[in-house]
Amino acid sequence: MATFIDRRSGKHKSTVNRRRFIRRYKEQLKEAVSNSIAKRSIIDTTSGEKVKIPEKDIREPIFGHGKGGRRESVFSGNKEFVQGDKISRPQSGQQGTGSQASNKGEGLDDFVFEITREEFLELFFEDLELPDLVKKELSQLKSYKRVHAGFVRHGNPSNINIVRSLRNAHGRRIAMAGPIKKKIKAAKQELQQANEESPTDAAKILALEEKLKRLSKRLGTLPFIDEIDLRYNLHLKEPELTTQAVMFCLMDVSGSMDEVKKDLAKRFFLLLYLFLNRNYEKIEVVFIRHHTTAKEVDEQEFFYSRETGGTVVSSALEMMRNIMHERYLATEWNIYAAQASDGDNWNADSPYCREILLKDIMPHLQYFAYIEILPRHHQSLWQAYLDITKTNKSFAMQHINNQTEIYPIFRELFKRHKV
Amino acid sequence: MKKRRQPISQGSEWNFELVKKYNEEISRIASNYGLDTYPNQIEVISAQQMMDAYASVGMPIGYHHWSFGKQYVDVEKKYKRGHMGLAYEIVINSNPCISYLMEENTIAMQALVISHACFGHNSFFKNNYLFQTWTNADAIIDYLVFSKKYIARCEERYGIDEVEKILDACHALMNYGVDRYKHPPTLSIQEEEFRQQQRSEYLQTQVNELWRTIPKPSEENKEKTEVRIPEEPQENILYFIEKNAPLLETWQREIIRIVRKISQYFYPQKQTKIMNEGWACFWHYRIMNDLYDEGLVTDEFMIEFIQSHTSVIAQVPFDHPGYPGLNPYALGFGMWQDIRRICENPTEEDKFWFPEIVNRDWYKTIDFAMRNFKDESFIAQYLSPKMIRDLKLFSLLDDDKKSELEISAIHDEQGFQYIRQALSNQHNLSIIEPNIQVYSVDVRGNRSLTLRHIQYNHQPLNINTQEVLKHLYRLWGFDVALESVDADGNIVETSIFPTKD
């Protein structure tokens, strides 16, 4: 009479409602998300994020009684009260109004909400995309991977599959030897019989012995391994989309870049990293800092160690070029670069920077973003780079004056191009 | 002594075979007592699905809304932190009666849930007069399917935002979307869809009639003096809006109707929490003990059950840091047990207080009580001095005209009647929820809508009032006002939206 149903495999019904919730509080969530960015390390994006929404924003109001008036409530567990006892009113009113109050949402606590990494990135990079050009190349970029595709009868000797081949040979030997062995057995029996019954009939015995010898010889000629036994491994090349990217962070650490500027640069790099992270499975980051000479460093050193000196931007670009050449071939990697500088460069160096970029770097790059931080006035580097933008769509540059501009500028650089 | 049989199972693991066996035995015991139930549909779900069910406030199929998502996040958070054990039962008032078993439960818990939900709650749903009057167990699933489809269709046509606005507004007034005196029609899904189409055309013509701007023939006008809308104050605010709001479109009216119907469906549950939970606890306690007496369950099974049962019906004292209020399970279970005790072993005191039930057949007595009462009247009728003493109940009077709180009654001879009444009031929906009705519409003027709040014991409305009015305004389309009226009929407070500055 009762029906039993196993629903455990059923779908997760609240997914839609959860999305609705995120959709509705997108503004608040977005704000919380951008606040949290500042606190993160640049590569620490594997986790989701706890975001808070003020409770009052998500309250669902209903009519209810407020404090005041005359009310009576029944409680359990009386210990020492007798009728008529007077109690001073508790300040918070929590006891006085206790069980009658129905407005659950009155606490001032924030509503803490944990979003997944996907939701986090989704919210953060809504409306942004990789520039069109890059996207097109992304889908064309292929590398090949050898995959095992079974066994074949013909092939290169180096691909012989020994186990398979020997197994085939073994089987063939058993199959071919079977009938001969049977005949030998029969012949032996016949010989024995002849020996017992008519040991005098030498001709017959001789004929039988002859036959036995012939059969044994045939057995001996069965090849241990034959050409038809051989099996070769087959490998095929399968195209696969590259899902790895490398991001070069270039930063000027000459004397003119102070902590404030570096912090701005860091935020920008962080954004770019997060953004790429959403599109690629694997990302490597190369940090190159430079003053008059360039050096590849780790994140910690990149942002926090202090050095001073003059500025030769081309040193960093040269280093980047070399690293690209050695470790990140454009056929296998999607290469992005972000450069931050205060625009101070040794004047004679700027044309050379342009040349390296145009000739050696830009052809292999998906995107190059240059930000100039707190420029008093644009100098030769800006002018040189401006030339590049004329011919190169995947080169972008902006300048940033203060922290609040970073995100808008980032959006500006990567915004979705509406056709 | 009954003959003891072999235990159905050993150990705590469960499988479908075993659950079915337990169900058969439980069913046998229940029908021996005479419990009348809908057929059961028992569904096994995961913990995550249980949280789903929680979040959609017990509707097995629900339309989509962000508030359910919020609810889910909340439930999930509490569950993960360990603040909340998931209740081992969710049961739906439908025919067949759907109950959920969680896969993480042990076999003892599954048996407990089956007796609690599939026989306790189930029989309550089927027989209590409030449920019989206000809900239609045969049609609810169909109706939920219809409403989900309808709202999804509206989202496609008018956009999620538009639908969300209406739903938000309706949810704010959901408690005031309930008929208290009429019987709802019973409809199947096909009828419902057919009627919805007809209704949409009809509704629009009705609204036009009310707001007709072309003057009527003068003869009619002479006889009629001022028309009053509504003729009588209307307590079902959502119903009034659905029928009379001038600017709403048909689909918006239909959504109001859906929310109103669902609110009506839950209306009896709000008023029978103590009875219903107590009833279910009473029966699972009986059935489990009977199983044990027959030798069908092991000692370890029984200990697990008792431990769980005890924690469910525990009542912490008011000065406990986590005092959540009176535990409806404790009060309900205690009262049903107590009624049986009064029938079977009455004391002198009981004979004085409950002359009509002492020495009566206990099953008939509780069956009668289950069918014909709601929390408020159930407490007023059956709360015994012994229960009041056992729970050490006392009542506290909080009057804002006085500087101190006063203990108005305790569990002594003089206090029993008082506490009984106070506790009954505390479960009276028309006292818990502010009494707010549609009072008038300025038909000839600016079309403003006025609600009236009749104060109970001078209690003012809470800070959400303005927010709710904003939602009401969204539905009504013209100015809305809410007047609070004291016992003498004087208006003591008025809120309006939009505010005049």
Interface residues (C-beta under 8 A of the other chain):
Chain A: M1 A2 T3 F4 I5 D6 R7 R8 G10 H12 K13 S14 V16 N17 R18 R19 R20 F21 I22 R23 R24 Y25 I58 R59 E60 P61 I62 F63 G64 H65 G66 K67 G68 G69 R70 R71 E72 S73 V74 F75 S76 G77 N78 K79 F81 V82 Q83 G84 D85 K86 I87 S88 R89 Q95 G96 T97 G98 S99 Q100 S102 N103 F111 V112 F113 E114
Chain B: F16 V19 K20 N23 S27 P39 N40 Q41 I42 E43 V44 I45 S46 Q48 Q49 M51 D52 A55 S56 H64 H65 W66 S67 F68 G69 K70 Y72 V73 D74 K77 P96 E103 C118 I160 E164 D168 H171 A172 L173 M174 N175 Y176 Q315 V316 P317 F318 D319 H320 Y323 G325 L326 L391 K392 L393 F394 S395 L396 L397 D398 D399 D400 K401 S403 E404 L405 E406 I407 S408 A409 I410 H411 D412 Q414 G415 I419 A422 L423 N425 Q426 I432 E433 P434 I436 Q455 Y456 N457 H458 Q459 P460 L461 N462 I463 N464 T465 E467 V468 H471
